């Protein structure tokens, strides 16, 4: 389990390094997740211990939101000042996510019935 936790964190570190070195407009952890995904594609399967390790990390996910919640409370006044643009961004992004999800589900359902 420790080896796979190290793999996950190494992929995140590699993502952070690539973002910093290449000045990419993507968060480092997202690029690290893509690197891990590519490694798993090359392997052709997800090792069971890696799945267990990831499940344990997901089980502790709520702890990772404590610093973000603290930051929100510290900057609550700034959030109040930007309430309209933030609200608009949340509504537009939610609607865009729903639309893309619906289109993908339709496309995947059609591909499944055709194939």
Buried (B, 14 or more C-beta within 10 A) or exposed (E): EEEBBEBBEEBBBBBBEBBEEEEEEEEBBEBBBBBBEEEEEEEEEEEEEBEEBBEEEEEEEEEEEEEEEEEEEEEEEEEEEEEEEEEEEEEEEEEEEEEEEEEEEEEEEEEEEEE
